[in-house]
Amino acid sequence: MLIKASAALRNDYATISALAKETKEPIYITKNGEGDMVLMSIDAFEKREQILQLRAKVLQAEQERIDGEPTLTVSEARMRLRERISEI
């Protein structure tokens, strides 16, 4: 976990920005010794958002399966994918 004081962000933004890009991890910014905000690179943020969206879709599909929605076998799914590809 990377923790930096707000003064470091204010006084040395370029270094903090480079650190966020290099580590691809969130940096926790403190103010007066207390947690204040989290800073991360745009690439890391977008990747996290994609992962969260994928997880939401997986959870939705699992809930639909539990609720009795019809499902496909692997071979049926492959067949449908091949059909779609041949249509393109």
VOMI-283867 format. One record per atom (N, C-alpha, C, CB): x, y, z. Coordinates in steps of 0.1 Angstrom, whole numbers, padded with zeros to 4 digits, always signed. Atoms other than C-alpha are relative to their C-alpha. Glycine has a CB too. Layout:
BEGIN
XYZ
...
This chain:
BEGIN
+0008-0012+0000
+0000+0000+0000
+0009+0012+0000
-0010+0000+0012
-0007-0013+0001
+0014+0034-0010
-0007+0011+0007
+0003+0003-0015
+0006-0011-0007
+0007+0063+0013
+0009+0012-0001
-0003-0004+0015
-0007-0012+0002
+0017+0098+0007
-0008+0011+0007
+0003+0004-0014
+0006-0012-0006
+0010+0131+0026
-0005+0009-0012
+0009+0007+0009
+0005-0009+0009
-0010+0157+0008
+0010+0010-0004
-0013+0007+0005
-0011-0009+0003
+0020+0180+0010
+0009-0006-0011
+0009+0003+0013
-0008+0006+0011
+0040+0155-0012
-0007+0001-0013
+0002-0015+0003
+0008-0002+0013
+0012+0157-0038
+0001+0014-0004
-0015-0005+0002
+0000-0015+0004
+0012+0195-0037
+0014+0004-0004
-0005+0008+0012
-0014-0005+0003
+0050+0199-0037
+0007-0008-0010
+0008-0001+0013
-0008+0008+0009
+0061+0170-0059
-0010-0008-0008
+0010-0009+0007
+0011+0006+0008
+0031+0162-0082
+0006-0010-0010
-0009+0010-0007
-0006+0008+0011
+0054+0149-0110
+0005-0014+0005
+0012+0007-0007
-0005+0013-0005
+0070+0122-0088
-0012-0009+0004
+0009+0003+0013
+0012+0008-0005
+0036+0111-0073
-0007-0006-0013
-0009+0008+0008
+0007+0005+0013
+0021+0109-0109
+0008-0011-0006
-0001+0012-0009
-0009+0010+0005
+0051+0089-0121
-0001-0013+0008
+0015+0004-0001
+0001+0011-0009
+0048+0066-0091
-0013-0008-0003
+0001+0004+0014
+0013+0006+0003
+0011+0060-0098
+0000-0008-0014
-0011+0010+0000
+0000+0006+0013
+0018+0052-0135
+0009-0013+0000
+0005+0010-0010
-0010+0011-0001
+0048+0029-0127
-0006-0012+0008
+0013+0004+0007
+0005+0011-0009
+0031+0009-0099
-0013-0005-0004
+0000+0004+0014
+0014+0004+0004
-0004+0008-0115
-0008-0003+0013
+0000-0011-0009
+0007+0002-0013
-0016+0009-0078
-0005+0013+0005
+0009-0007+0010
+0005-0013-0006
-0037+0034-0059
+0010+0005+0010
-0013-0003+0006
-0008-0007-0010
-0018+0059-0038
-0010+0007+0010
+0010+0010-0006
+0008-0005-0011
-0035+0068-0005
+0006+0014+0004
-0002-0009+0012
-0005-0014-0004
-0032+0106+0002
-0006+0003+0014
-0004+0010-0010
+0005-0004-0013
-0034+0117+0038
+0001+0015+0002
+0009-0007+0011
+0000-0014-0003
-0042+0151+0052
-0001+0001+0016
-0012+0008-0006
-0002-0001-0015
-0031+0159+0088
+0000-0014+0006
-0012+0008+0006
-0001+0013-0006
-0024+0122+0093
-0012-0009-0002
+0004+0001+0014
+0012+0008+0002
-0058+0110+0083
-0002-0003-0015
-0013+0007+0006
+0003+0003+0014
-0069+0093+0051
-0009+0011-0006
-0006-0014-0002
+0008-0011+0006
-0083+0119+0026
-0005-0004-0014
+0009+0012-0001
+0004+0004+0013
-0083+0105-0009
+0009-0011-0006
+0000+0012-0010
-0009+0010+0006
-0069+0079-0033
+0002+0005-0014
-0007-0014-0001
-0004-0005+0013
-0050+0088-0065
+0005-0012-0007
+0011+0011+0001
-0005+0011+0009
-0044+0064-0094
+0001+0005-0014
-0009-0013+0002
-0001-0004+0014
-0034+0066-0130
-0013-0004-0007
+0012-0008-0007
+0012+0002+0008
-0061+0067-0156
-0001-0015-0005
-0001+0009-0012
+0000+0014+0004
-0050+0033-0170
-0004-0010+0010
+0014-0003-0005
+0003+0009-0012
-0052+0016-0136
-0015+0002+0003
+0009+0003+0012
+0014-0002-0003
-0086+0032-0130
-0009-0007-0011
-0003+0015+0000
+0008+0006+0011
-0100+0021-0164
+0000-0015+0001
+0005+0004-0014
-0001+0014-0001
-0087-0014-0159
-0009-0005+0012
+0015-0005+0003
+0009+0004-0011
-0104-0016-0125
-0015+0001-0003
+0003+0009+0012
+0014-0002+0005
-0136-0003-0140
-0004-0012-0009
-0002+0013-0007
+0003+0011+0009
-0135-0030-0167
-0002-0013+0008
+0011-0002-0010
+0001+0012-0009
-0129-0057-0140
-0013+0000+0008
+0012-0001+0009
+0012-0001-0008
-0158-0044-0119
-0012-0003-0009
-0001+0013+0006
+0011+0002+0009
-0181-0044-0150
-0001-0015-0003
+0002+0009-0012
+0000+0015+0003
-0171-0080-0159
-0005-0008+0012
+0014-0004-0004
+0005+0007-0012
-0177-0091-0123
-0015+0001+0001
+0007+0005+0013
+0015-0003-0001
-0212-0075-0124
-0007-0009-0010
-0003+0015-0002
+0006+0009+0010
-0220-0094-0156
+0000-0014+0004
+0007+0002-0014
-0001+0014-0004
-0208-0127-0142
-0010-0002+0011
+0014-0003+0005
+0010+0002-0011
-0229-0122-0110
-0014+0000-0006
+0002+0012+0010
+0013+0000+0006
-0259-0113-0131
-0003-0013-0007
-0001+0012-0010
+0002+0013+0007
-0255-0144-0153
-0002-0011+0010
+0012-0003-0009
+0001+0011-0010
-0250-0166-0122
-0014+0001+0007
+0011+0002+0011
+0013-0002-0006
-0282-0151-0106
-0011-0005-0010
-0002+0015+0003
+0010+0005+0010
-0301-0158-0139
+0000-0015+0000
+0003+0006-0014
-0001+0015+0000
-0288-0194-0138
-0008-0006+0012
+0014-0005+0000
+0007+0005-0012
-0300-0198-0102
-0015+0002-0001
+0006+0008+0012
+0015-0003+0002
-0334-0183-0111
-0006-0009-0010
-0002+0014-0004
+0006+0010+0009
-0338-0211-0137
+0000+0005-0015
-0014-0002+0004
-0001-0004+0014
-0330-0192-0169
+0007-0012-0008
+0008+0013-0002
-0006+0011+0009
-0321-0216-0198
+0015+0003-0002
-0007-0001-0013
-0014-0001+0002
-0284-0223-0202
+0004-0008-0012
+0008-0004+0013
-0006+0007+0011
-0261-0236-0229
+0011-0009+0005
+0004+0009-0011
-0012+0008-0002
-0236-0265-0229
+0011+0007-0007
-0002-0015-0004
-0012-0005+0007
-0201-0257-0240
-0001-0002-0015
+0013-0006+0006
+0001+0003+0014
-0207-0274-0273
-0011+0009-0007
-0003-0015-0002
+0010-0009+0006
-0239-0254-0279
+0005+0014-0001
-0013-0001+0009
-0006-0013+0001
-0221-0222-0271
+0010+0001-0011
+0006+0004+0013
-0010+0000+0011
-0193-0231-0295
-0007+0001-0013
+0009-0012+0001
+0007+0001+0012
-0218-0239-0322
-0006+0014-0003
-0011-0010+0000
+0006-0014+0003
-0236-0205-0318
+0011+0010-0003
-0007+0004+0013
-0010-0009+0003
-0203-0187-0318
+0005-0002-0015
+0012-0002+0009
-0004+0003+0014
-0193-0204-0351
-0010+0005-0009
+0002-0016-0002
+0010-0005+0009
-0226-0195-0366
+0001+0015-0001
-0014-0004+0006
-0002-0014+0000
-0221-0159-0356
+0012+0005-0008
+0001+0006+0014
-0012-0004+0007
-0186-0158-0370
-0002-0002-0015
+0012-0009+0005
+0003+0003+0014
-0198-0173-0403
-0009+0011-0006
-0005-0014-0002
+0009-0011+0004
-0224-0145-0405
+0008+0013-0003
-0011+0002+0010
-0008-0013+0002
-0197-0118-0404
+0007+0001-0013
+0010+0002+0012
